[in-house]
């Protein structure tokens, strides 16, 4: 079971690299926002798996709080871009 957990952690890190690429290279602002949201989702999953792996519940709680803050931040950025135009 321990090997599978480390495999999942490694896969999430590799998938995060792809979303970082989308944030840096994204041709539009919307692609960058989508890439950042995808990256945040991978970090949340990474935190949950890591918290379960080391048997610490507070890491899972911190990941949930990070998810809520990411959602609120994404909504605020999208509303700002829609109101003011392009960044």
Biopython code that builds the backbone (N, CA, C, O; Angstrom):
import numpy as np
from Bio.PDB.StructureBuilder import StructureBuilder

atoms = [
    (1, "UNK", "N", (0.825, -1.196, 0.000)),
    (1, "UNK", "CA", (0.000, 0.000, 0.000)),
    (1, "UNK", "C", (0.865, 1.254, 0.000)),
    (1, "UNK", "O", (0.505, 2.261, -0.610)),
    (2, "UNK", "N", (1.978, 1.194, 0.669)),
    (2, "UNK", "CA", (2.843, 2.358, 0.756)),
    (2, "UNK", "C", (3.398, 2.734, -0.614)),
    (2, "UNK", "O", (3.557, 3.918, -0.911)),
    (3, "UNK", "N", (3.692, 1.750, -1.445)),
    (3, "UNK", "CA", (4.227, 2.017, -2.777)),
    (3, "UNK", "C", (3.186, 2.721, -3.642)),
    (3, "UNK", "O", (3.529, 3.629, -4.399)),
    (4, "UNK", "N", (1.935, 2.322, -3.543)),
    (4, "UNK", "CA", (0.874, 2.963, -4.317)),
    (4, "UNK", "C", (0.716, 4.426, -3.923)),
    (4, "UNK", "O", (0.513, 5.279, -4.787)),
    (5, "UNK", "N", (0.805, 4.725, -2.635)),
    (5, "UNK", "CA", (0.689, 6.107, -2.174)),
    (5, "UNK", "C", (1.797, 6.977, -2.756)),
    (5, "UNK", "O", (1.544, 8.099, -3.194)),
    (6, "UNK", "N", (3.006, 6.469, -2.760)),
    (6, "UNK", "CA", (4.121, 7.232, -3.325)),
    (6, "UNK", "C", (3.969, 7.373, -4.835)),
    (6, "UNK", "O", (4.366, 8.390, -5.404)),
    (7, "UNK", "N", (3.404, 6.371, -5.484)),
    (7, "UNK", "CA", (3.135, 6.468, -6.921)),
    (7, "UNK", "C", (2.123, 7.574, -7.204)),
    (7, "UNK", "O", (2.293, 8.343, -8.150)),
    (8, "UNK", "N", (1.079, 7.657, -6.394)),
    (8, "UNK", "CA", (0.067, 8.698, -6.568)),
    (8, "UNK", "C", (0.681, 10.073, -6.340)),
    (8, "UNK", "O", (0.401, 11.001, -7.099)),
    (9, "UNK", "N", (1.509, 10.223, -5.314)),
    (9, "UNK", "CA", (2.173, 11.501, -5.066)),
    (9, "UNK", "C", (3.047, 11.903, -6.246)),
    (9, "UNK", "O", (3.038, 13.064, -6.657)),
    (10, "UNK", "N", (3.793, 10.964, -6.789)),
    (10, "UNK", "CA", (4.656, 11.255, -7.933)),
    (10, "UNK", "C", (3.828, 11.640, -9.156)),
    (10, "UNK", "O", (4.190, 12.567, -9.880)),
    (11, "UNK", "N", (2.733, 10.945, -9.390)),
    (11, "UNK", "CA", (1.866, 11.263, -10.529)),
    (11, "UNK", "C", (1.262, 12.658, -10.389)),
    (11, "UNK", "O", (1.161, 13.385, -11.377)),
    (12, "UNK", "N", (0.862, 13.038, -9.188)),
    (12, "UNK", "CA", (0.302, 14.371, -8.978)),
    (12, "UNK", "C", (1.344, 15.455, -9.212)),
    (12, "UNK", "O", (1.028, 16.512, -9.757)),
    (13, "UNK", "N", (2.571, 15.205, -8.808)),
    (13, "UNK", "CA", (3.635, 16.183, -9.041)),
    (13, "UNK", "C", (3.894, 16.338, -10.535)),
    (13, "UNK", "O", (4.077, 17.455, -11.018)),
    (14, "UNK", "N", (3.911, 15.238, -11.264)),
    (14, "UNK", "CA", (4.131, 15.304, -12.712)),
    (14, "UNK", "C", (2.978, 16.037, -13.401)),
    (14, "UNK", "O", (3.214, 16.831, -14.312)),
    (15, "UNK", "N", (1.753, 15.786, -12.985)),
    (15, "UNK", "CA", (0.612, 16.490, -13.563)),
    (15, "UNK", "C", (0.634, 17.978, -13.222)),
    (15, "UNK", "O", (0.168, 18.802, -14.009)),
    (16, "UNK", "N", (1.169, 18.325, -12.061)),
    (16, "UNK", "CA", (1.270, 19.729, -11.678)),
    (16, "UNK", "C", (2.224, 20.488, -12.588)),
    (16, "UNK", "O", (2.025, 21.676, -12.844)),
    (17, "UNK", "N", (3.250, 19.818, -13.073)),
    (17, "UNK", "CA", (4.202, 20.470, -13.970)),
    (17, "UNK", "C", (3.497, 20.905, -15.256)),
    (17, "UNK", "O", (3.778, 21.983, -15.780)),
    (18, "UNK", "N", (2.593, 20.082, -15.763)),
    (18, "UNK", "CA", (1.835, 20.446, -16.959)),
    (18, "UNK", "C", (0.954, 21.666, -16.748)),
    (18, "UNK", "O", (0.824, 22.499, -17.645)),
    (19, "UNK", "N", (0.351, 21.779, -15.580)),
    (19, "UNK", "CA", (-0.495, 22.939, -15.325)),
    (19, "UNK", "C", (0.335, 24.198, -15.103)),
    (19, "UNK", "O", (-0.112, 25.292, -15.445)),
    (20, "UNK", "N", (1.525, 24.067, -14.541)),
    (20, "UNK", "CA", (2.412, 25.226, -14.408)),
    (20, "UNK", "C", (2.822, 25.723, -15.791)),
    (20, "UNK", "O", (2.912, 26.929, -16.023)),
    (21, "UNK", "N", (3.068, 24.794, -16.702)),
    (21, "UNK", "CA", (3.383, 25.164, -18.086)),
    (21, "UNK", "C", (2.234, 25.964, -18.699)),
    (21, "UNK", "O", (2.475, 26.950, -19.396)),
    (22, "UNK", "N", (0.990, 25.553, -18.448)),
    (22, "UNK", "CA", (-0.169, 26.265, -18.984)),
    (22, "UNK", "C", (-0.274, 27.662, -18.381)),
    (22, "UNK", "O", (-0.690, 28.595, -19.069)),
    (23, "UNK", "N", (0.090, 27.826, -17.119)),
    (23, "UNK", "CA", (0.045, 29.146, -16.487)),
    (23, "UNK", "C", (1.088, 30.067, -17.113)),
    (23, "UNK", "O", (0.811, 31.244, -17.348)),
    (24, "UNK", "N", (2.268, 29.553, -17.381)),
    (24, "UNK", "CA", (3.347, 30.386, -17.915)),
    (24, "UNK", "C", (3.133, 30.694, -19.397)),
    (24, "UNK", "O", (3.304, 31.840, -19.812)),
    (25, "UNK", "N", (2.766, 29.704, -20.194)),
    (25, "UNK", "CA", (2.719, 29.848, -21.647)),
    (25, "UNK", "C", (1.330, 30.220, -22.160)),
    (25, "UNK", "O", (1.204, 30.698, -23.288)),
    (26, "UNK", "N", (0.302, 30.015, -21.368)),
    (26, "UNK", "CA", (-1.073, 30.196, -21.826)),
    (26, "UNK", "C", (-1.275, 31.412, -22.708)),
    (26, "UNK", "O", (-0.901, 32.518, -22.318)),
    (27, "UNK", "N", (-1.855, 31.240, -23.886)),
    (27, "UNK", "CA", (-1.981, 32.370, -24.803)),
    (27, "UNK", "C", (-2.981, 33.435, -24.336)),
    (27, "UNK", "O", (-2.861, 34.599, -24.717)),
    (28, "UNK", "N", (-3.947, 33.055, -23.529)),
    (28, "UNK", "CA", (-4.916, 34.037, -23.032)),
    (28, "UNK", "C", (-4.933, 34.016, -21.504)),
    (28, "UNK", "O", (-4.404, 33.111, -20.859)),
    (29, "UNK", "N", (-5.557, 35.041, -20.963)),
    (29, "UNK", "CA", (-5.694, 35.124, -19.506)),
    (29, "UNK", "C", (-6.555, 33.981, -18.990)),
    (29, "UNK", "O", (-6.304, 33.457, -17.905)),
    (30, "UNK", "N", (-7.562, 33.592, -19.752)),
    (30, "UNK", "CA", (-8.463, 32.520, -19.324)),
    (30, "UNK", "C", (-7.726, 31.188, -19.241)),
    (30, "UNK", "O", (-8.001, 30.379, -18.355)),
    (31, "UNK", "N", (-6.785, 30.954, -20.164)),
    (31, "UNK", "CA", (-5.976, 29.736, -20.085)),
    (31, "UNK", "C", (-5.106, 29.740, -18.838)),
    (31, "UNK", "O", (-4.915, 28.701, -18.207)),
    (32, "UNK", "N", (-4.584, 30.894, -18.486)),
    (32, "UNK", "CA", (-3.753, 30.988, -17.282)),
    (32, "UNK", "C", (-4.572, 30.758, -16.020)),
    (32, "UNK", "O", (-4.118, 30.091, -15.090)),
    (33, "UNK", "N", (-5.782, 31.312, -15.989)),
    (33, "UNK", "CA", (-6.653, 31.096, -14.829)),
    (33, "UNK", "C", (-7.023, 29.623, -14.711)),
    (33, "UNK", "O", (-7.007, 29.063, -13.615)),
    (34, "UNK", "N", (-7.356, 29.000, -15.829)),
    (34, "UNK", "CA", (-7.698, 27.579, -15.824)),
    (34, "UNK", "C", (-6.507, 26.730, -15.390)),
    (34, "UNK", "O", (-6.671, 25.776, -14.630)),
    (35, "UNK", "N", (-5.306, 27.072, -15.869)),
    (35, "UNK", "CA", (-4.103, 26.341, -15.472)),
    (35, "UNK", "C", (-3.815, 26.486, -13.989)),
    (35, "UNK", "O", (-3.418, 25.524, -13.331)),
    (36, "UNK", "N", (-4.015, 27.698, -13.457)),
    (36, "UNK", "CA", (-3.789, 27.899, -12.029)),
    (36, "UNK", "C", (-4.812, 27.141, -11.193)),
    (36, "UNK", "O", (-4.475, 26.581, -10.150)),
    (37, "UNK", "N", (-6.051, 27.124, -11.648)),
    (37, "UNK", "CA", (-7.081, 26.374, -10.931)),
    (37, "UNK", "C", (-6.772, 24.877, -10.944)),
    (37, "UNK", "O", (-6.951, 24.192, -9.937)),
    (38, "UNK", "N", (-6.313, 24.377, -12.081)),
    (38, "UNK", "CA", (-5.930, 22.969, -12.186)),
    (38, "UNK", "C", (-4.740, 22.664, -11.280)),
    (38, "UNK", "O", (-4.700, 21.620, -10.628)),
    (39, "UNK", "N", (-3.768, 23.581, -11.243)),
    (39, "UNK", "CA", (-2.612, 23.410, -10.369)),
    (39, "UNK", "C", (-3.044, 23.386, -8.902)),
    (39, "UNK", "O", (-2.558, 22.566, -8.122)),
    (40, "UNK", "N", (-3.946, 24.275, -8.533)),
    (40, "UNK", "CA", (-4.429, 24.301, -7.151)),
    (40, "UNK", "C", (-5.160, 23.019, -6.783)),
    (40, "UNK", "O", (-5.022, 22.525, -5.664)),
    (41, "UNK", "N", (-5.932, 22.478, -7.711)),
    (41, "UNK", "CA", (-6.625, 21.213, -7.447)),
    (41, "UNK", "C", (-5.621, 20.089, -7.220)),
    (41, "UNK", "O", (-5.824, 19.238, -6.354)),
    (42, "UNK", "N", (-4.545, 20.084, -7.990)),
    (42, "UNK", "CA", (-3.514, 19.051, -7.808)),
    (42, "UNK", "C", (-2.801, 19.222, -6.468)),
    (42, "UNK", "O", (-2.475, 18.229, -5.816)),
    (43, "UNK", "N", (-2.558, 20.447, -6.051)),
    (43, "UNK", "CA", (-1.918, 20.685, -4.755)),
    (43, "UNK", "C", (-2.839, 20.245, -3.619)),
    (43, "UNK", "O", (-2.373, 19.699, -2.619)),
    (44, "UNK", "N", (-4.133, 20.477, -3.768)),
    (44, "UNK", "CA", (-5.089, 20.031, -2.753)),
    (44, "UNK", "C", (-5.075, 18.510, -2.645)),
    (44, "UNK", "O", (-5.028, 17.961, -1.544)),
    (45, "UNK", "N", (-5.116, 17.833, -3.793)),
    (45, "UNK", "CA", (-5.065, 16.364, -3.771)),
    (45, "UNK", "C", (-3.740, 15.867, -3.206)),
    (45, "UNK", "O", (-3.703, 14.870, -2.484)),
    (46, "UNK", "N", (-2.659, 16.557, -3.531)),
    (46, "UNK", "CA", (-1.348, 16.196, -2.997)),
    (46, "UNK", "C", (-1.338, 16.313, -1.473)),
    (46, "UNK", "O", (-0.796, 15.450, -0.782)),
    (47, "UNK", "N", (-1.939, 17.385, -0.956)),
    (47, "UNK", "CA", (-2.009, 17.560, 0.488)),
    (47, "UNK", "C", (-2.851, 16.505, 1.174)),
    (47, "UNK", "O", (-2.497, 16.027, 2.252)),
    (48, "UNK", "N", (-3.961, 16.140, 0.557)),
    (48, "UNK", "CA", (-4.823, 15.110, 1.147)),
    (48, "UNK", "C", (-4.118, 13.755, 1.168)),
    (48, "UNK", "O", (-4.129, 13.061, 2.185)),
    (49, "UNK", "N", (-3.504, 13.381, 0.044)),
    (49, "UNK", "CA", (-2.804, 12.090, -0.009)),
    (49, "UNK", "C", (-1.630, 12.081, 0.962)),
    (49, "UNK", "O", (-1.396, 11.084, 1.647)),
    (50, "UNK", "N", (-0.895, 13.181, 1.024)),
    (50, "UNK", "CA", (0.241, 13.249, 1.940)),
    (50, "UNK", "C", (-0.222, 13.196, 3.391)),
    (50, "UNK", "O", (0.413, 12.544, 4.220)),
    (51, "UNK", "N", (-1.330, 13.882, 3.707)),
    (51, "UNK", "CA", (-1.860, 13.841, 5.063)),
    (51, "UNK", "C", (-2.299, 12.453, 5.478)),
    (51, "UNK", "O", (-2.087, 12.047, 6.621)),
    (52, "UNK", "N", (-2.909, 11.723, 4.561)),
    (52, "UNK", "CA", (-3.302, 10.341, 4.849)),
    (52, "UNK", "C", (-2.065, 9.463, 4.979)),
    (52, "UNK", "O", (-2.017, 8.570, 5.825)),
    (53, "UNK", "N", (-1.066, 9.718, 4.139)),
    (53, "UNK", "CA", (0.152, 8.915, 4.148)),
    (53, "UNK", "C", (0.907, 9.039, 5.470)),
    (53, "UNK", "O", (1.397, 8.042, 6.000)),
    (54, "UNK", "N", (1.003, 10.259, 6.007)),
    (54, "UNK", "CA", (1.733, 10.441, 7.267)),
    (54, "UNK", "C", (0.809, 10.365, 8.478)),
    (54, "UNK", "O", (1.255, 10.530, 9.613)),
    (55, "UNK", "N", (-0.490, 10.113, 8.236)),
    (55, "UNK", "CA", (-1.488, 9.936, 9.292)),
    (55, "UNK", "C", (-1.653, 11.195, 10.145)),
    (55, "UNK", "O", (-1.673, 11.128, 11.374)),
    (56, "UNK", "N", (-1.770, 12.340, 9.474)),
    (56, "UNK", "CA", (-2.014, 13.616, 10.143)),
    (56, "UNK", "C", (-3.267, 14.250, 9.552)),
    (56, "UNK", "O", (-3.290, 14.616, 8.377)),
    (57, "UNK", "N", (-4.295, 14.376, 10.361)),
    (57, "UNK", "CA", (-5.579, 14.880, 9.890)),
    (57, "UNK", "C", (-5.517, 16.377, 9.606)),
    (57, "UNK", "O", (-6.233, 16.857, 8.727)),
    (58, "UNK", "N", (-4.686, 17.123, 10.320)),
    (58, "UNK", "CA", (-4.661, 18.566, 10.139)),
    (58, "UNK", "C", (-4.154, 18.963, 8.753)),
    (58, "UNK", "O", (-4.495, 20.040, 8.266)),
    (59, "UNK", "N", (-3.356, 18.125, 8.115)),
    (59, "UNK", "CA", (-2.900, 18.419, 6.754)),
    (59, "UNK", "C", (-4.083, 18.360, 5.786)),
    (59, "UNK", "O", (-4.156, 19.153, 4.847)),
    (60, "UNK", "N", (-4.993, 17.439, 6.007)),
    (60, "UNK", "CA", (-6.201, 17.353, 5.183)),
    (60, "UNK", "C", (-7.068, 18.589, 5.414)),
    (60, "UNK", "O", (-7.632, 19.129, 4.463)),
    (61, "UNK", "N", (-7.180, 19.041, 6.651)),
    (61, "UNK", "CA", (-7.952, 20.243, 6.953)),
    (61, "UNK", "C", (-7.345, 21.475, 6.285)),
    (61, "UNK", "O", (-8.071, 22.310, 5.745)),
    (62, "UNK", "N", (-6.041, 21.589, 6.320)),
    (62, "UNK", "CA", (-5.365, 22.712, 5.672)),
    (62, "UNK", "C", (-5.598, 22.666, 4.163)),
    (62, "UNK", "O", (-5.775, 23.709, 3.533)),
    (63, "UNK", "N", (-5.600, 21.484, 3.587)),
    (63, "UNK", "CA", (-5.866, 21.351, 2.153)),
    (63, "UNK", "C", (-7.285, 21.794, 1.815)),
    (63, "UNK", "O", (-7.507, 22.417, 0.777)),
    (64, "UNK", "N", (-8.234, 21.484, 2.671)),
    (64, "UNK", "CA", (-9.614, 21.911, 2.439)),
    (64, "UNK", "C", (-9.739, 23.429, 2.525)),
    (64, "UNK", "O", (-10.444, 24.037, 1.720)),
    (65, "UNK", "N", (-9.069, 24.039, 3.482)),
    (65, "UNK", "CA", (-9.085, 25.498, 3.605)),
    (65, "UNK", "C", (-8.441, 26.135, 2.381)),
    (65, "UNK", "O", (-8.935, 27.138, 1.867)),
    (66, "UNK", "N", (-7.337, 25.555, 1.913)),
    (66, "UNK", "CA", (-6.683, 26.055, 0.706)),
    (66, "UNK", "C", (-7.623, 25.966, -0.496)),
    (66, "UNK", "O", (-7.633, 26.864, -1.339)),
    (67, "UNK", "N", (-8.399, 24.911, -0.583)),
    (67, "UNK", "CA", (-9.361, 24.765, -1.672)),
    (67, "UNK", "C", (-10.437, 25.838, -1.640)),
    (67, "UNK", "O", (-10.812, 26.378, -2.681)),
    (68, "UNK", "N", (-10.931, 26.145, -0.459)),
    (68, "UNK", "CA", (-11.945, 27.196, -0.327)),
    (68, "UNK", "C", (-11.366, 28.546, -0.715)),
    (68, "UNK", "O", (-12.010, 29.314, -1.430)),
    (69, "UNK", "N", (-10.146, 28.846, -0.248)),
    (69, "UNK", "CA", (-9.507, 30.113, -0.595)),
    (69, "UNK", "C", (-9.200, 30.199, -2.088)),
    (69, "UNK", "O", (-9.318, 31.268, -2.687)),
    (70, "UNK", "N", (-8.810, 29.084, -2.684)),
    (70, "UNK", "CA", (-8.555, 29.072, -4.124)),
    (70, "UNK", "C", (-9.834, 29.356, -4.902)),
    (70, "UNK", "O", (-9.813, 30.114, -5.871)),
    (71, "UNK", "N", (-10.929, 28.763, -4.494)),
    (71, "UNK", "CA", (-12.204, 28.991, -5.174)),
    (71, "UNK", "C", (-12.614, 30.454, -5.081)),
    (71, "UNK", "O", (-13.010, 31.054, -6.081)),
    (72, "UNK", "N", (-12.522, 31.028, -3.894)),
    (72, "UNK", "CA", (-12.896, 32.431, -3.713)),
    (72, "UNK", "C", (-11.973, 33.340, -4.521)),
    (72, "UNK", "O", (-12.436, 34.291, -5.150)),
    (73, "UNK", "N", (-10.675, 33.054, -4.506)),
    (73, "UNK", "CA", (-9.725, 33.860, -5.273)),
    (73, "UNK", "C", (-9.969, 33.787, -6.764)),
    (73, "UNK", "O", (-9.885, 34.802, -7.456)),
    (74, "UNK", "N", (-10.269, 32.611, -7.267)),
    (74, "UNK", "CA", (-10.545, 32.459, -8.695)),
    (74, "UNK", "C", (-11.796, 33.230, -9.091)),
    (74, "UNK", "O", (-11.814, 33.887, -10.132)),
    (75, "UNK", "N", (-12.828, 33.159, -8.286)),
    (75, "UNK", "CA", (-14.058, 33.900, -8.572)),
    (75, "UNK", "C", (-13.790, 35.400, -8.565)),
    (75, "UNK", "O", (-14.310, 36.117, -9.420)),
    (76, "UNK", "N", (-12.994, 35.888, -7.624)),
    (76, "UNK", "CA", (-12.689, 37.319, -7.566)),
    (76, "UNK", "C", (-11.891, 37.766, -8.788)),
    (76, "UNK", "O", (-12.164, 38.831, -9.343)),
    (77, "UNK", "N", (-10.916, 36.978, -9.213)),
    (77, "UNK", "CA", (-10.113, 37.339, -10.380)),
    (77, "UNK", "C", (-10.970, 37.348, -11.642)),
    (77, "UNK", "O", (-10.846, 38.255, -12.466)),
    (78, "UNK", "N", (-11.832, 36.357, -11.801)),
    (78, "UNK", "CA", (-12.690, 36.292, -12.986)),
    (78, "UNK", "C", (-13.656, 37.471, -13.016)),
    (78, "UNK", "O", (-13.874, 38.059, -14.075)),
    (79, "UNK", "N", (-14.225, 37.819, -11.896)),
    (79, "UNK", "CA", (-15.133, 38.973, -11.863)),
    (79, "UNK", "C", (-14.398, 40.267, -12.176)),
    (79, "UNK", "O", (-14.943, 41.137, -12.855)),
    (80, "UNK", "N", (-13.165, 40.407, -11.692)),
    (80, "UNK", "CA", (-12.377, 41.602, -11.987)),
    (80, "UNK", "C", (-12.087, 41.695, -13.480)),
    (80, "UNK", "O", (-12.209, 42.769, -14.069)),
    (81, "UNK", "N", (-11.707, 40.588, -14.092)),
    (81, "UNK", "CA", (-11.390, 40.598, -15.520)),
    (81, "UNK", "C", (-12.636, 40.881, -16.350)),
    (81, "UNK", "O", (-12.563, 41.600, -17.347)),
    (82, "UNK", "N", (-13.769, 40.330, -15.955)),
    (82, "UNK", "CA", (-14.999, 40.596, -16.695)),
    (82, "UNK", "C", (-15.428, 42.052, -16.571)),
    (82, "UNK", "O", (-15.970, 42.614, -17.523)),
    (83, "UNK", "N", (-15.195, 42.673, -15.420)),
    (83, "UNK", "CA", (-15.618, 44.055, -15.211)),
    (83, "UNK", "C", (-14.665, 45.052, -15.876)),
    (83, "UNK", "O", (-15.118, 46.026, -16.477)),
    (84, "UNK", "N", (-13.360, 44.822, -15.776)),
    (84, "UNK", "CA", (-12.376, 45.789, -16.256)),
    (84, "UNK", "C", (-11.813, 45.460, -17.630)),
    (84, "UNK", "O", (-11.181, 46.316, -18.249)),
    (85, "UNK", "N", (-12.021, 44.268, -18.116)),
    (85, "UNK", "CA", (-11.413, 43.873, -19.378)),
    (85, "UNK", "C", (-10.186, 43.023, -19.129)),
    (85, "UNK", "O", (-10.075, 42.363, -18.095)),
    (86, "UNK", "N", (-9.268, 43.040, -20.074)),
    (86, "UNK", "CA", (-8.069, 42.207, -19.983)),
    (86, "UNK", "C", (-7.059, 42.806, -19.010)),
    (86, "UNK", "O", (-7.023, 44.021, -18.811)),
    (87, "UNK", "N", (-6.247, 41.956, -18.413)),
    (87, "UNK", "CA", (-5.221, 42.431, -17.475)),
    (87, "UNK", "C", (-4.052, 42.959, -18.259)),
    (87, "UNK", "O", (-3.069, 43.411, -17.673)),
]
sb = StructureBuilder()
sb.init_structure("model")
sb.init_model(0)
sb.init_chain("A")
sb.init_seg("    ")
for serial, (resi, resn, name, xyz) in enumerate(atoms, 1):
    if name == "N":
        sb.init_residue(resn, " ", resi, " ")
    sb.init_atom(name, np.array(xyz, "f"), 0.0, 1.0, " ", f" {name:<3s}", serial, name[0])
structure = sb.get_structure()
